[in-house]
Amino acid sequence: MTRPLPQDPSIQQLALQAKQSQLSRRRLLQGAGLGATALALAACAAPGDSSAIDISESDSSLVWASWPSYLDEDLSGHSPTLKEFTKQSGISVEYRAVVKDNVGFYLTMKDQLALAKPTGADVIVVSDWMAARLIRFGYAQKLNSENIPNKVNLNSSLAQPDFDPNRDYSLPWQSGFIGLAWNTEEYPEGLSAVEQLWRDDLKGKVVVLAEMRHTMGMLLLSQGVDISQDGWGIDEFKKASAVLEQHLASKHILGVMGSDYIDTFKSGEAIAGFARAGDIAVLNAKAGYEKYKFLLPGSRGTFFTDSLVIPAGAQHKTNAEKLMNFYYEPANAAEVVDWIRCVSPVDGTLEYAIENYPKLAENQFTFPNASAMSRASIFRTLTTTDDQAFNAEFRRITGKG
């Protein structure tokens, strides 16, 4: 099957949807939310000086903090692309898969960020709403584009978010879908709607995600709320959160989890729930067959973007920028995508995949066309009022955030 080369209609659809979901720069910077506790801490701290002494010239190393299952791996558990980067650049990289959820990760480094002190990581991967927070409070270092010439390969649909109009402080790492997933061996009848998670035979075997936008986005969509648009607020949110509260209280839901939800699928503790498409693809790759199924329900799924940011205080800025440049080479981006099955922000990745990974190029959760994108929604930018109210309600019910 031959798929169209860029510009793929999905990119146009993504750009349109992102534009529709975005408000003014001021509203996003006010509203791209943390939990109330984190908000208070950030508000009390003076924005740190994002400049730092860069020792890259004398120290050819860096630490990269990211999410589990978010980089290619060989049979020994090492990343071939990272090995190649070190071979080409002479820069050694320690990759730490320590990000389980955005707020929890932020809280581990907020004090250092406020003082522009090293956090232990030179480059991090966080969701765009968290990147917006870091930029707002002066917790991100401005990128030197001269060290990232491959930035020209950034897809235009992701190039001008209102929180970072020129991508001066962040670069997208991957995008992806949130939908329904289940173990096909344990639950062969499968799922097609969010409401089916509450079947009696799934009690105690369902997981939902600690990211408020992921879990509540799915629940809101299932109740007919267009999460990408204005016109809805705390009333709709509470109606959806009541479903979550009910099934947590009854212990129908096993847990509200960060990336460790993957382990509960592997162990068999969980057999269904909300999941990231890329995580399920990696689980299947490790299993050697399609043990787990992922789909976007009729009510739609959600779409997110995670970005690379150099935090205030990081002392290997130039090294981190060289790393970014390496992964914005289409061939390298495609190697990563072939493993993690997310949506790459790098133009040219599709052409490389068509030539080298033709089956991958047909994967609609990795190279989505207009039809696939039409079944996903981007959680709208939140006002300060909605941000605080939503997070307070989610934290009250789940203890997360």
Backbone hydrogen bonds, N-H to C=O, Kabsch-Sander energy under -0.5 kcal/mol:
donor,donor_aa,acceptor,acceptor_aa,energy
3,R,1,M,-0.6
11,I,8,D,-1.5
12,Q,8,D,-1.0
13,Q,9,P,-2.4
14,L,10,S,-2.8
15,A,11,I,-2.5
16,L,12,Q,-2.3
17,Q,13,Q,-2.7
18,A,14,L,-2.9
19,K,15,A,-2.3
20,Q,16,L,-2.4
21,S,17,Q,-2.1
22,Q,18,A,-1.0
28,L,24,S,-2.2
29,L,25,R,-2.5
30,Q,26,R,-1.8
31,G,27,R,-2.1
32,A,28,L,-2.7
33,G,31,G,-1.5
39,L,35,G,-2.8
40,A,36,A,-2.5
41,L,37,T,-2.2
42,A,38,A,-2.6
43,A,39,L,-2.9
44,C,40,A,-1.9
45,A,41,L,-1.2
48,G,137,F,-0.7
50,S,48,G,-0.7
55,I,53,I,-0.7
55,I,315,Q,-3.1
58,S,55,I,-1.0
59,D,55,I,-1.6
61,S,59,D,-1.9
62,L,92,S,-1.3
64,W,94,E,-2.8
65,A,63,V,-0.5
65,A,123,V,-2.4
66,S,64,W,-0.5
66,S,96,R,-2.7
70,Y,67,W,-0.7
74,D,78,H,-2.9
77,G,74,D,-2.0
83,K,79,S,-2.1
84,E,80,P,-2.2
85,F,81,T,-2.5
86,T,82,L,-2.5
87,K,83,K,-2.3
88,Q,84,E,-2.5
89,S,85,F,-2.8
90,G,86,T,-2.6
92,S,60,S,-2.4
92,S,90,G,-0.6
94,E,62,L,-2.4
95,Y,93,V,-0.7
96,R,64,W,-3.4
96,R,94,E,-0.6
97,A,95,Y,-0.6
98,V,66,S,-0.6
98,V,96,R,-1.8
99,V,66,S,-2.8
100,K,98,V,-0.8
105,F,101,D,-2.0
106,Y,102,N,-2.5
107,L,103,V,-2.4
108,T,104,G,-0.8
108,T,105,F,-0.9
109,M,105,F,-0.5
109,M,106,Y,-1.6
110,K,106,Y,-1.0
113,L,109,M,-2.5
114,A,110,K,-2.3
115,L,111,D,-1.1
116,A,113,L,-1.3
117,K,112,Q,-2.9
122,D,63,V,-2.6
123,V,63,V,-1.5
124,I,309,V,-2.8
125,V,65,A,-1.4
126,V,124,I,-0.5
126,V,307,S,-2.1
128,D,305,T,-2.4
130,M,127,S,-0.9
131,A,127,S,-2.4
132,A,128,D,-2.4
133,R,129,W,-1.2
134,L,130,M,-2.4
135,I,131,A,-2.4
136,R,132,A,-2.4
137,F,133,R,-2.2
138,G,135,I,-1.3
139,Y,134,L,-3.2
141,Q,310,I,-3.2
143,L,168,D,-3.5
145,S,143,L,-0.9
147,N,144,N,-2.0
148,I,145,S,-1.4
151,K,148,I,-2.2
152,V,149,P,-1.4
153,N,150,N,-2.4
154,L,151,K,-2.0
155,N,345,P,-3.0
158,L,155,N,-1.9
159,A,156,S,-0.9
164,D,161,P,-1.3
167,R,164,D,-2.4
171,L,308,L,-1.7
173,W,306,D,-3.3
174,Q,306,D,-1.2
175,S,343,V,-2.2
176,G,304,F,-2.0
178,I,302,T,-2.5
179,G,275,A,-2.4
180,L,295,L,-2.5
181,A,273,G,-2.3
182,W,293,K,-1.6
183,N,271,I,-2.4
184,T,182,W,-0.7
184,T,291,K,-2.8
185,E,291,K,-0.6
187,Y,183,N,-2.3
190,G,187,Y,-1.4
196,Q,193,A,-1.2
197,L,194,V,-2.1
198,W,195,E,-1.5
199,R,196,Q,-1.4
202,L,199,R,-1.8
203,K,200,D,-1.6
204,G,252,H,-1.6
205,K,202,L,-2.4
206,V,252,H,-1.0
207,V,272,A,-1.8
208,V,255,G,-2.1
210,A,257,M,-2.8
212,M,210,A,-0.7
214,H,211,E,-0.7
215,T,211,E,-2.1
216,M,212,M,-2.4
217,G,212,M,-0.6
217,G,213,R,-0.9
218,M,214,H,-1.8
219,L,215,T,-2.0
220,L,216,M,-2.9
221,L,217,G,-2.4
222,S,218,M,-1.8
223,Q,219,L,-0.8
223,Q,220,L,-1.0
224,G,221,L,-1.9
225,V,220,L,-2.3
227,I,225,V,-1.2
229,Q,226,D,-1.7
237,F,233,G,-2.4
238,K,234,I,-2.8
239,K,235,D,-1.7
240,A,236,E,-1.9
241,S,237,F,-2.8
242,A,238,K,-1.7
243,V,239,K,-0.6
243,V,240,A,-0.8
244,L,240,A,-1.2
245,E,241,S,-2.8
246,Q,242,A,-2.4
247,H,243,V,-2.0
248,L,244,L,-1.6
249,A,245,E,-2.6
250,S,246,Q,-1.7
251,K,248,L,-1.1
252,H,247,H,-1.3
253,I,247,H,-2.2
254,L,206,V,-3.0
254,L,252,H,-0.5
255,G,206,V,-1.0
257,M,208,V,-2.6
257,M,255,G,-0.6
259,S,100,K,-0.9
261,Y,258,G,-2.0
262,I,259,S,-1.7
263,D,260,D,-0.6
264,T,260,D,-1.1
265,F,261,Y,-1.5
266,K,262,I,-2.2
267,S,263,D,-2.5
268,G,264,T,-0.9
269,E,264,T,-0.7
270,A,264,T,-2.3
271,I,205,K,-2.5
272,A,205,K,-1.6
273,G,181,A,-1.9
274,F,207,V,-1.8
275,A,179,G,-2.1
277,A,177,F,-2.3
280,I,276,R,-1.8
281,A,277,A,-2.0
282,V,278,G,-2.1
283,L,279,D,-2.3
284,N,280,I,-2.2
285,A,281,A,-2.2
286,K,282,V,-2.4
287,A,283,L,-2.0
288,G,284,N,-1.9
289,Y,284,N,-1.0
291,K,289,Y,-2.2
293,K,182,W,-2.5
295,L,180,L,-2.2
298,G,192,S,-1.4
300,R,297,P,-2.2
301,G,375,R,-2.3
302,T,178,I,-1.6
303,F,377,S,-2.3
304,F,176,G,-2.3
306,D,174,Q,-3.0
307,S,126,V,-3.5
308,L,171,L,-3.8
309,V,124,I,-2.3
312,A,139,Y,-2.2
314,A,311,P,-2.0
320,A,316,H,-2.3
321,E,317,K,-2.3
322,K,318,T,-2.1
323,L,319,N,-1.8
324,M,320,A,-2.3
325,N,321,E,-2.4
326,F,322,K,-2.1
327,Y,323,L,-2.0
328,Y,324,M,-0.8
328,Y,325,N,-0.7
329,E,326,F,-1.4
332,N,329,E,-0.7
333,A,329,E,-2.5
334,A,330,P,-2.5
335,E,331,A,-1.7
336,V,332,N,-1.7
337,V,333,A,-2.4
338,D,334,A,-2.4
339,W,335,E,-0.6
339,W,336,V,-1.3
340,I,336,V,-2.6
341,R,337,V,-2.4
343,V,175,S,-2.9
344,S,342,C,-0.7
347,D,153,N,-3.7
347,D,345,P,-0.6
349,T,346,V,-1.6
352,Y,348,G,-1.9
353,A,349,T,-2.4
354,I,350,L,-2.8
355,E,351,E,-1.7
356,N,352,Y,-2.5
357,Y,353,A,-3.0
361,A,357,Y,-2.1
362,E,358,P,-0.6
362,E,359,K,-1.1
363,N,360,L,-2.1
364,Q,362,E,-0.6
366,T,363,N,-1.3
367,F,363,N,-3.2
373,M,369,N,-2.4
374,S,370,A,-1.8
375,R,372,A,-1.4
376,A,373,M,-1.7
377,S,301,G,-2.2
379,F,377,S,-0.5
380,R,227,I,-2.7
381,T,21,S,-2.1
387,D,383,T,-2.9
388,Q,384,T,-2.4
389,A,385,T,-2.3
390,F,386,D,-3.3
391,N,387,D,-2.2
392,A,388,Q,-2.1
393,E,389,A,-2.2
394,F,390,F,-2.6
395,R,391,N,-2.6
396,R,392,A,-2.2
397,I,393,E,-1.7
398,T,394,F,-2.7
399,G,395,R,-2.2
